[in-house]
Amino acid sequence: MTAEDLSVPAAELLIVGHYDKAPGYATRRPTGSPSWLLLWTEAGEGLVEQGGTSFATGAGDLAVLGSGVAQHYRVRAGAERWRFWWAHFQPRPGWAAWLAPYAEGDGCHLVAGVPPYVHERVDLAFRRALQDARWTPGLARVAPAEARVPALAVGGPARELVLGAVEEVLVLATASARPEDTRTGEEGDERVRRALAIIAAEPGAPHSVASLARAVALSPSRFAHLFAEETGQTPMRVVRRARARHAASLLEVTDMDVGQVAVACGFVSPFHFSRAFGKEYGMPPREYRARLRGVSG
């Protein structure tokens, strides 16, 4: 067992990296990690174990491992390689709702089968994270997009930029893939996946059943039926949830007031926003922000 096998990053560190590993690579943490870990497989196969849960990951799969549970991940037996992006981070509160449908047990999540049309955007988000990890205010030059150093620890203003890239990866993956229990077929309908990606990319846009149907070249009635059949939800229910999640992020990282957040997220009024947000998070927006910031009352 090597030092790398037992490496445990400090809880407060945000670290992003890219590996292309041959058979024999493995990392084991008997007591888990104090940070969360994200693994995005570009090529090859990995085998991930956390607690009593294990699963294989292939190209287009995103594994997200919670903290504090024994981990062991490695190149899957018989695979020629495992090429993957990874990041150690502390999650924002709103991310839990995105990941919940993909829970596998023991604090780990598998977002499997992210469609190919999303892969390039995910890769670009990670490459931007490596660039942003080297960003310093007042300096114009950053690392070229092609530079894939093994790993970079991130602090200062760059931390928020990199965390934003991690959030983008989570949104793209969780919105475009679907949990096993909502799939009607192995791959699902490409038009529904495109609509989900459109919603995730710009939740505050003036989406409607008609506008989403036009974007995927279907009639509104056919689109609404197909969408509900594939996802188990109406298109506008998914839009409202995406807007609430976007609002949770803005409440966390900005000082925008509730009315400004409502407008930025596409809600017609602060009242409508408060009601929709409460349905999603169990509390009004102001209380949500106060709890995040440790403010009583």
Secondary structure, DSSP 8 states (H G I E B T S, - for coil): --TTTT----TT-EEEEEEEE-TT-EEEETT--SSEEEEEEEEE-EEEEETTEEEEE-TT-EEEE-SSS-EEEEE-TT-S-EEEEEEEE---TTHHHHHGGGEEETTEEEE----HHHHHHHHHHHHHHHHHHT--TT------TT---SEEEE-THHHHHHHHHHHHHHHHHHHHS--GGG-SSSS--HHHHHHHHHHHH-TTS---HHHHHHHTT--HHHHHHHHHHHHSS-HHHHHHHHHHHHHHHHHHH----HHHHHHHTT-SSHHHHHHHHHHHHSS-HHHHHHHHTT---
